[in-house]
Amino acid sequence: MKSPIKKISLQSEITKYIQDYIKEENLQCGDPLPSQGKLVEMTGVSRTALREAIRVMEGQGLLDVRNGKGVFVGEHYQQEGVQMTISFAQEKEKLLEILEVRSVMEKEILKLVVHRITDEEIEHLGELTRILMKKFRAKEPKAAEDKAFHEFIYSCCHNEVMFSVLRSVCDWLDKLWAGHPLGIEEPFEKGLPYHEKLYEAIRERDYRKAWMADEYILNNLWEEIGEANLKWDSVGEKNERGT
């Protein structure tokens, strides 16, 4: 019998525990796992943390959750050389790496933008900014407007290769955010007010101000990711106390 997890803060530790259990018990596709109550007892983690790990594994086809029946080994689970989903720690590492690339590239692309953007493009960027901020203040969904804002700025560098590369980096980042990694639902919320400052700096063709505004936007993302572990710890502790 495996011993309980003494301290859990990462979702990856729970998924690894479940993976190891499946291997040790030689379970195959369609075989049942212990009840969630039993898994909570076995792992020593909170029910909320366990449910979240199971939800992620279910989304990747590694587990099959059947209402009223229990949790079963999913069809995508392979006994040999199993490839788990991007774990909590792996998600964090990938997000930080992509943000690092984006940060370096945006610093350089803004140098071109402030010199090459046309008056007509500044006017259009102003309209995109107004639409974005209106939705932000109304607390409406704004992911599409945020993406359009940044992509238009990239296009104003008038370097097709640099534009394509940075857009690809951001597309990759968007795919990771789509699954709400690390439990972060609104990763761009804190930095949104600085989109106006970024627009104003570009309108003034002031590279230093533009980069400072962009850096603030990105720093908020870095902080959100860095604090994700603490949020997971907090969830576990609250549920263990029954609050």
C-alpha positions as CSV (number, residue, x, y, z in Angstrom):
1,M,0.0,0.0,0.0
2,K,1.4,3.4,-0.9
3,S,1.8,5.9,1.9
4,P,-0.2,9.1,1.9
5,I,1.2,12.3,0.4
6,K,2.5,14.2,3.4
7,K,2.3,17.7,1.9
8,I,0.7,18.6,-1.4
9,S,0.9,21.9,-3.2
10,L,1.3,20.8,-6.8
11,Q,-1.4,19.2,-9.0
12,S,1.4,17.2,-10.6
13,E,2.0,15.3,-7.4
14,I,-1.6,14.1,-7.3
15,T,-1.6,13.1,-10.9
16,K,1.7,11.2,-10.4
17,Y,0.2,9.4,-7.4
18,I,-2.8,8.3,-9.5
19,Q,-0.4,7.3,-12.3
20,D,1.7,5.2,-9.9
21,Y,-1.4,3.6,-8.5
22,I,-2.6,2.5,-11.9
23,K,0.8,1.0,-12.7
24,E,1.2,-0.8,-9.4
25,E,-2.3,-2.2,-9.6
26,N,-1.8,-3.1,-13.3
27,L,-5.1,-1.4,-14.2
28,Q,-6.1,-1.3,-17.9
29,C,-8.4,0.9,-19.9
30,G,-11.9,0.8,-18.4
31,D,-10.8,-0.6,-15.0
32,P,-12.2,1.3,-12.0
33,L,-10.2,3.4,-9.5
34,P,-11.1,3.6,-5.8
35,S,-13.8,6.0,-5.0
36,Q,-12.9,9.7,-4.7
37,G,-13.5,9.4,-0.9
38,K,-11.0,6.5,-0.8
39,L,-8.5,8.4,-2.9
40,V,-8.7,11.4,-0.6
41,E,-8.0,9.0,2.3
42,M,-5.1,7.4,0.5
43,T,-3.4,10.5,-0.7
44,G,-4.1,12.7,2.3
45,V,-5.1,15.7,0.1
46,S,-8.2,17.8,0.1
47,R,-11.2,16.7,-1.9
48,T,-11.1,19.9,-4.0
49,A,-7.5,19.4,-5.0
50,L,-8.2,15.7,-5.9
51,R,-11.2,16.7,-8.0
52,E,-9.2,19.3,-9.9
53,A,-6.4,16.8,-10.7
54,I,-9.0,14.2,-11.9
55,R,-10.7,16.9,-14.0
56,V,-7.4,17.7,-15.8
57,M,-6.7,14.0,-16.3
58,E,-10.2,13.4,-17.6
59,G,-9.8,16.3,-20.1
60,Q,-6.7,14.4,-21.6
61,G,-8.5,11.1,-21.8
62,L,-6.4,9.5,-19.1
63,L,-9.3,9.1,-16.8
64,D,-13.0,8.5,-17.5
65,V,-15.4,10.0,-14.9
66,R,-18.9,8.4,-15.0
67,N,-21.6,10.2,-13.0
68,G,-22.9,7.9,-10.3
69,K,-20.5,5.1,-11.2
70,G,-17.0,6.4,-10.4
71,V,-13.6,7.0,-12.0
72,F,-12.2,4.6,-14.5
73,V,-8.9,4.4,-16.5
74,G,-9.3,6.3,-19.7
75,E,-8.8,5.2,-23.2
76,H,-5.7,7.4,-23.8
77,Y,-3.8,5.8,-20.9
78,Q,-1.0,3.6,-22.0
79,Q,0.5,1.2,-19.4
80,E,4.0,1.5,-20.9
81,G,5.6,4.9,-21.4
82,V,2.6,6.8,-20.3
83,Q,2.7,10.4,-21.2
84,M,0.9,12.4,-18.7
85,T,-0.8,15.8,-19.4
86,I,1.2,18.9,-18.9
87,S,1.4,18.9,-15.1
88,F,1.0,21.9,-12.9
89,A,4.8,22.3,-12.7
90,Q,5.3,21.7,-16.4
91,E,2.5,24.2,-17.2
92,K,4.2,26.8,-15.1
93,E,7.6,26.1,-16.7
94,K,6.2,26.4,-20.2
95,L,4.3,29.6,-19.5
96,L,7.4,31.2,-18.0
97,E,9.5,30.2,-21.0
98,I,7.0,31.6,-23.5
99,L,6.6,34.8,-21.5
100,E,10.4,35.2,-21.5
101,V,10.4,34.9,-25.3
102,R,7.5,37.3,-25.7
103,S,9.2,39.8,-23.3
104,V,12.4,39.8,-25.3
105,M,10.7,40.1,-28.6
106,E,8.2,42.8,-27.6
107,K,11.1,44.9,-26.3
108,E,12.7,44.9,-29.7
109,I,9.5,45.1,-31.8
110,L,8.4,48.3,-29.9
111,K,11.6,50.0,-31.0
112,L,10.4,49.5,-34.6
113,V,6.8,50.3,-33.9
114,V,7.4,53.8,-32.4
115,H,9.4,54.8,-35.5
116,R,7.4,53.1,-38.2
117,I,3.8,53.3,-37.2
118,T,1.8,55.7,-39.4
119,D,-0.7,58.3,-38.3
120,E,-3.6,56.2,-39.7
121,E,-2.4,53.2,-37.7
122,I,-2.2,55.3,-34.5
123,E,-5.7,56.3,-35.0
124,H,-6.8,52.7,-35.5
125,L,-4.9,51.6,-32.5
126,G,-6.7,54.3,-30.5
127,E,-10.0,52.8,-31.5
128,L,-8.9,49.3,-30.6
129,T,-7.8,50.7,-27.2
130,R,-11.2,52.4,-26.6
131,I,-13.1,49.2,-27.4
132,L,-10.8,47.1,-25.1
133,M,-11.0,49.5,-22.2
134,K,-14.8,49.9,-22.6
135,K,-15.2,46.1,-22.2
136,F,-12.7,46.0,-19.3
137,R,-14.6,48.7,-17.4
138,A,-17.9,47.0,-18.1
139,K,-16.4,43.7,-16.9
140,E,-17.3,42.0,-20.2
141,P,-15.3,39.2,-21.9
142,K,-12.4,40.9,-23.8
143,A,-9.9,38.2,-24.8
144,A,-10.5,38.8,-28.5
145,E,-10.1,42.5,-28.2
146,D,-6.9,42.1,-26.1
147,K,-5.5,39.8,-28.8
148,A,-6.4,42.2,-31.6
149,F,-4.8,45.1,-29.7
150,H,-1.4,43.4,-29.4
151,E,-1.4,41.8,-32.8
152,F,-2.1,45.2,-34.4
153,I,0.8,46.7,-32.5
154,Y,3.1,43.9,-33.8
155,S,1.9,44.5,-37.4
156,C,2.9,48.2,-37.0
157,C,6.6,47.2,-36.9
158,H,6.3,46.7,-40.7
159,N,8.6,43.6,-40.6
160,E,6.6,40.6,-41.7
161,V,9.0,38.0,-40.4
162,M,9.2,39.5,-36.9
163,F,5.4,40.0,-36.9
164,S,4.8,36.3,-37.8
165,V,7.3,35.0,-35.3
166,L,5.8,37.0,-32.4
167,R,2.3,36.2,-33.4
168,S,3.2,32.5,-33.3
169,V,4.6,32.9,-29.8
170,C,1.4,34.5,-28.6
171,D,-0.7,31.9,-30.3
172,W,1.2,29.2,-28.4
173,L,0.6,31.2,-25.2
174,D,-3.1,31.5,-25.9
175,K,-3.4,27.7,-26.4
176,L,-1.9,27.2,-22.9
177,W,-4.1,29.8,-21.3
178,A,-7.2,28.3,-22.9
179,G,-7.2,25.5,-20.4
180,H,-7.0,27.9,-17.4
181,P,-3.6,26.5,-16.4
182,L,-2.5,26.8,-12.7
183,G,-6.1,27.7,-11.8
184,I,-5.7,31.2,-13.3
185,E,-9.0,32.2,-14.8
186,E,-8.3,35.9,-15.8
187,P,-4.5,36.1,-16.4
188,F,-4.5,39.5,-18.1
189,E,-6.9,41.4,-15.8
190,K,-4.4,43.3,-13.6
191,G,-2.4,44.6,-16.5
192,L,-5.3,45.8,-18.6
193,P,-5.3,49.4,-17.3
194,Y,-1.8,49.7,-18.7
195,H,-2.9,49.1,-22.2
196,E,-4.1,52.7,-22.4
197,K,-0.6,53.8,-21.2
198,L,1.0,51.6,-23.9
199,Y,-1.2,53.2,-26.6
200,E,-0.5,56.7,-25.3
201,A,3.3,56.1,-25.4
202,I,3.1,54.7,-28.9
203,R,1.0,57.7,-30.0
204,E,3.7,60.0,-28.5
205,R,6.4,57.8,-30.2
206,D,8.1,57.4,-26.9
207,Y,9.9,54.1,-26.8
208,R,10.9,54.3,-23.1
209,K,7.3,54.9,-21.9
210,A,6.0,52.2,-24.3
211,W,8.4,49.6,-23.0
212,M,7.7,50.5,-19.4
213,A,3.9,50.1,-19.9
214,D,4.4,46.8,-21.8
215,E,6.8,45.6,-19.1
216,Y,4.2,46.3,-16.4
217,I,1.6,44.2,-18.4
218,L,4.0,41.3,-18.6
219,N,5.2,41.6,-15.0
220,N,1.6,41.1,-13.9
221,L,1.5,37.8,-15.8
222,W,4.8,36.7,-14.2
223,E,3.4,37.5,-10.8
224,E,0.2,35.6,-11.5
225,I,2.2,32.5,-12.4
226,G,4.6,32.9,-9.5
227,E,1.7,33.1,-7.0
228,A,-0.1,30.1,-8.5
229,N,1.5,27.7,-6.0
230,L,0.3,29.8,-3.1
231,K,-3.2,29.7,-4.4
232,W,-3.1,26.0,-4.7
233,D,-1.8,25.7,-1.1
234,S,-4.5,28.1,0.1
235,V,-7.3,25.9,-1.5
236,G,-5.9,22.8,0.1
237,E,-5.6,24.3,3.6
238,K,-9.1,25.8,3.5
239,N,-10.7,22.6,2.5
240,E,-8.7,20.6,5.1
241,R,-10.1,23.0,7.7
242,G,-13.6,22.7,6.3
243,T,-13.9,26.4,5.5
